[in-house]
Amino acid sequence: QVQLAESGGGLVQTGGSLRLSCRASGRTLSSFVVGWFRQVPGREREFVAVINWSGDSTNVARSVEGRFAISRDNEENTVDLHMNNVKPEDTAVYYCGASGTFSNVYRSYEFWGPGTQVTVSS
């Protein structure tokens, strides 16, 4: 069992930057692949980025490629989502999830944080 908690969300202007953090407790995060997903009301949870156990393999969604990056610090038990040049369409609740497989499918993830709201103003 692992408990996840996201932080760093808030209001940001178009073109700005934000860093979201996912912190784990109860079990070391290095045991898991960690993904970031986002969701807006009425739509399915959307893949954003994923990082493998050691941090040497990542994948990001095409919609955020070149703007977002994912990193992890296994000593600190955290995984960060670095958001740059944000756009209004990035507005969503952002969730981090932990999985045993390297996947961009949200159903592959066993554990989730409660989410953090990101709002991008135009």
Sine and cosine of phi, psi and omega as CSV:
sin_phi,cos_phi,sin_psi,cos_psi,sin_omega,cos_omega
0.00,0.00,0.67,-0.74,0.06,-1.00
-0.66,-0.75,0.66,-0.75,0.06,-1.00
-0.97,-0.25,0.73,-0.69,-0.03,-1.00
-0.90,-0.44,0.56,-0.83,0.04,-1.00
-0.61,-0.80,0.83,-0.56,0.04,-1.00
-1.00,-0.02,0.47,-0.88,0.09,-1.00
-0.50,-0.86,0.25,-0.97,0.09,-1.00
0.98,-0.22,-0.06,1.00,0.02,-1.00
-0.95,0.31,0.16,-0.99,0.01,-1.00
0.35,-0.94,-0.30,-0.95,0.00,-1.00
-0.99,-0.15,0.75,-0.66,-0.01,-1.00
-0.62,-0.78,0.52,-0.85,0.01,-1.00
-0.99,0.13,0.42,-0.91,0.08,-1.00
-0.80,0.59,0.72,-0.69,-0.03,-1.00
1.00,0.02,-0.13,0.99,-0.03,-1.00
-1.00,0.10,-0.09,-1.00,-0.05,-1.00
-0.77,-0.63,0.41,-0.91,0.01,-1.00
-0.46,-0.89,0.54,-0.84,0.10,-1.00
-0.84,-0.54,0.87,-0.50,0.08,-1.00
-0.99,-0.13,0.61,-0.80,0.04,-1.00
-0.85,-0.53,0.60,-0.80,0.08,-1.00
-0.87,-0.50,0.89,-0.46,-0.02,-1.00
-0.92,-0.39,0.65,-0.76,-0.03,-1.00
-0.95,-0.32,0.49,-0.87,0.14,-0.99
-0.61,-0.79,0.37,-0.93,0.03,-1.00
1.00,-0.04,-0.44,0.90,-0.01,-1.00
-0.27,-0.96,0.51,-0.86,-0.04,-1.00
-0.93,0.38,0.70,-0.72,-0.05,-1.00
-0.95,0.31,-0.31,0.95,0.01,-1.00
-0.92,0.40,-0.20,0.98,0.04,-1.00
-0.98,0.18,-0.11,0.99,-0.15,-0.99
-0.78,-0.62,0.51,-0.86,0.36,-0.93
-0.96,0.28,0.63,-0.78,-0.01,-1.00
-0.84,-0.55,0.73,-0.68,0.03,-1.00
-0.83,-0.56,0.44,-0.90,0.15,-0.99
-0.93,-0.37,0.71,-0.70,0.03,-1.00
-0.75,-0.66,0.28,-0.96,0.07,-1.00
-0.65,-0.76,0.39,-0.92,-0.07,-1.00
-0.53,-0.85,0.69,-0.73,0.15,-0.99
-0.91,-0.41,0.41,-0.91,-0.04,-1.00
-0.82,0.57,0.72,-0.69,0.07,-1.00
1.00,0.09,-0.02,1.00,-0.01,-1.00
-0.82,-0.57,0.38,-0.93,0.00,-1.00
-0.95,0.31,0.43,-0.90,0.05,-1.00
-0.89,0.45,0.75,-0.66,-0.16,-0.99
-0.94,-0.34,0.71,-0.70,0.04,-1.00
-0.91,0.40,0.66,-0.75,0.06,-1.00
-0.88,-0.48,-0.82,0.58,-0.06,-1.00
-0.33,-0.94,0.41,-0.91,0.02,-1.00
-0.58,-0.81,0.51,-0.86,0.02,-1.00
-0.70,-0.72,0.61,-0.79,-0.05,-1.00
-0.99,0.14,-0.05,-1.00,-0.15,-0.99
-0.87,0.50,-0.69,0.73,-0.08,-1.00
-1.00,0.01,-0.27,0.96,0.00,-1.00
1.00,-0.03,0.08,1.00,-0.05,-1.00
-0.99,-0.11,0.09,1.00,0.08,-1.00
-0.65,-0.76,0.79,-0.61,-0.01,-1.00
-0.70,-0.72,0.29,-0.96,0.09,-1.00
-0.54,-0.84,0.67,-0.74,0.04,-1.00
-0.80,-0.59,0.44,-0.90,0.02,-1.00
-0.92,0.39,0.49,-0.87,-0.02,-1.00
-0.88,0.48,-0.53,0.85,-0.05,-1.00
-0.92,0.38,-0.33,0.94,-0.02,-1.00
-0.86,-0.51,0.07,1.00,-0.04,-1.00
-0.87,0.49,0.72,-0.70,-0.03,-1.00
1.00,0.08,-0.17,0.98,0.01,-1.00
-0.88,-0.47,-0.60,0.80,-0.03,-1.00
-0.94,-0.33,0.50,-0.87,0.10,-1.00
-0.61,-0.80,0.42,-0.91,0.00,-1.00
-0.84,-0.55,0.62,-0.79,0.02,-1.00
-0.57,-0.82,0.28,-0.96,0.02,-1.00
-0.62,-0.79,0.45,-0.89,0.08,-1.00
-0.77,-0.64,0.99,-0.16,-0.09,-1.00
-0.94,0.34,-0.40,0.92,0.06,-1.00
-0.95,0.32,-0.58,0.82,0.02,-1.00
-1.00,0.01,-0.13,0.99,-0.01,-1.00
0.89,0.46,0.64,0.77,-0.03,-1.00
-0.75,-0.66,0.44,-0.90,0.15,-0.99
-0.75,-0.67,0.79,-0.62,-0.05,-1.00
-0.94,-0.34,0.55,-0.84,0.15,-0.99
-0.91,-0.40,0.89,-0.45,-0.02,-1.00
-0.99,-0.12,0.90,-0.44,-0.08,-1.00
-0.94,-0.35,0.87,-0.49,0.01,-1.00
-0.83,-0.55,0.41,-0.91,0.02,-1.00
0.74,0.67,0.78,0.62,-0.08,-1.00
-0.93,0.37,0.41,-0.91,-0.03,-1.00
-0.80,-0.60,0.35,-0.94,0.02,-1.00
-0.83,0.56,-0.53,0.85,0.01,-1.00
-0.95,0.30,-0.08,1.00,0.12,-0.99
-0.99,0.12,-0.10,0.99,0.02,-1.00
-0.89,0.46,0.82,-0.57,-0.05,-1.00
-0.03,-1.00,0.13,-0.99,0.26,-0.97
-1.00,0.02,0.79,-0.61,-0.04,-1.00
-0.97,-0.23,0.74,-0.67,-0.03,-1.00
-0.85,-0.52,0.60,-0.80,0.21,-0.98
-0.96,-0.28,0.55,-0.83,-0.02,-1.00
-0.71,-0.70,0.43,-0.90,0.01,-1.00
-0.88,-0.47,0.69,-0.72,-0.07,-1.00
-0.63,-0.78,0.33,-0.95,0.10,-1.00
-1.00,-0.01,-0.06,1.00,-0.02,-1.00
-0.77,-0.64,0.47,-0.88,0.03,-1.00
-0.99,0.12,0.98,-0.20,-0.19,-0.98
-0.58,-0.81,0.49,-0.87,0.14,-0.99
-0.95,-0.30,0.29,0.96,0.00,-1.00
-0.96,-0.26,0.84,-0.54,-0.14,-0.99
-0.90,0.44,-0.44,0.90,0.00,-1.00
-0.93,0.36,-0.23,0.97,0.04,-1.00
-0.98,0.19,-0.17,0.99,-0.12,-0.99
-0.99,-0.11,0.74,-0.67,-0.09,-1.00
-1.00,-0.03,-0.56,0.83,-0.12,-0.99
-0.82,-0.57,0.60,-0.80,-0.04,-1.00
-0.68,-0.73,0.50,-0.86,0.19,-0.98
-1.00,0.08,0.09,-1.00,-0.03,-1.00
-0.97,0.22,-0.23,0.97,0.03,-1.00
0.99,-0.12,0.39,-0.92,0.07,-1.00
-0.67,-0.74,0.69,-0.72,-0.08,-1.00
-0.99,0.13,0.73,-0.68,0.14,-0.99
-0.87,-0.49,0.81,-0.59,0.02,-1.00
-0.82,-0.57,0.83,-0.55,0.00,-1.00
-0.95,-0.30,0.87,-0.50,-0.01,-1.00
-1.00,-0.02,0.59,-0.81,-0.03,-1.00
-1.00,-0.01,0.00,0.00,0.00,0.00
